[in-house]
Amino acid sequence: MKLNIIKITAALVFGASSIAIPNISFAASNNLTAGASVLQISANKSVIEGNAKAQLLDISQGKLMKALSPNQKILDTHVMNNPTKVVILTTGSRNRIEKHVYNEDGVEISKTDYKITVPDQGKAEWVAPAKGVNERVMVQKVDQFTLYTTSGNPVVKYNAQLKDSTYEHVNIVDWDFSAYPYIAIKYAGQRTMAEDYFIRIVNMYSKTSIEVPGLNIDKQLRIDKQGQLNIWNSYTYDEVTPANVAHPDPTEKQTFHALYSMSTGKAVTEHQLLFKQTPGQEASGWNTQVVGETVFVQDLSTGLWSLYPTGKSDAIASEQTGLGKNPTFVGYSPQSKAAYFLETGNSSTAPTIKKITIK
């Protein structure tokens, strides 16, 4: 499951101190940290997936070990256990889907060519075998979703086209899928000088859908390993906002993350805070990231940050210090009560792993 930013399941468990990652050729470091996704392989190893590459990160040695993906577009990434494997879907020749499987040391142990193609602007996700059902591949082509067997036979199809007279155009901009029959789809609706974002949970069997409540600002989504839907958002206040544009009221608490039941569309957990607007300041608002079962949120005006479990209301840590702008959250260790962040200076500077012990 890809994370537009951080949509991949797994919480990282680290046991290391602050580590500089040495001797790395990192001319394109922003490819990792911009829209990065993080998966745990083991207590000391994880995968960081950027827009065009995936790297094996060894925390115990303090280095990015090797690239896991071939020089191809990454479609989806998963970590499997018992035995431990990393599964990466890529686009191969003639837009055919390839599955690459690596062990925990980053050694490729198998490669499979599927007789399934992905459109140039399409997306695909790998579905692990479960409950006696073999692995599957979900492919999106514009508004059409098709679930395939690995031999390329379609299992089920769903047309997700949405017509709403409120909007001039409605487009699918993201989605996530982990098990039949539920799929979560993010739409963008264009109207005069404005764009709304909303998410629907679709039952592909009954062809019914539920619109998830919430402010229609941009947001991200990810289905967790329990089959529940995480939705989170980030926002930077604008000094001048057109009246018809959806925007948060800075005098009220904002829901920056919520966990929903896929079958009912009702919130299981909601996380809210007040983020004041600071006129004349470079930035005010909030930045939210989700890694595994931990939510990171930073107040842009103060720089203070907090951590929450995705499935519980009480904070792990509140109003912590020690971070600069735009950190990439890579995990929280309950054992050491420490949060970890990947920090990069510029394209020629090697990244560092920063550990902050919760006060």
ABEGO torsion letter per residue (X at the ends): XBBAABABBEBBBBABBBBBBBGBBAAAAAAAABGBBBBBABAABBBBBBAABBBBBBAAAGBBABBABBBBBBABBBBBBOBBBBBBBBBBBGGBBBBBBBBAAGBBABBBBBBBBBBAABBBBBBBBBGGBBBBBBBBBEABBBBBBAAGBBABBBBABBBBAABABBBBABBBBABOABBBBBBBBBBBGBBBBBBBBBBAAAGBBBBBBEBABBBBBBBBAAGBBBBBBBBBBBABBBAABBBBBAABBBBABBBBBAAAGBBABBBBBBBBBBBGBABBEBBBBBBEABBBBBBAAAGBBBBBBAABABBABBGBBGBBBGBBBAEBBAAAGBBBBBBBABAABBBBBBBBBBX
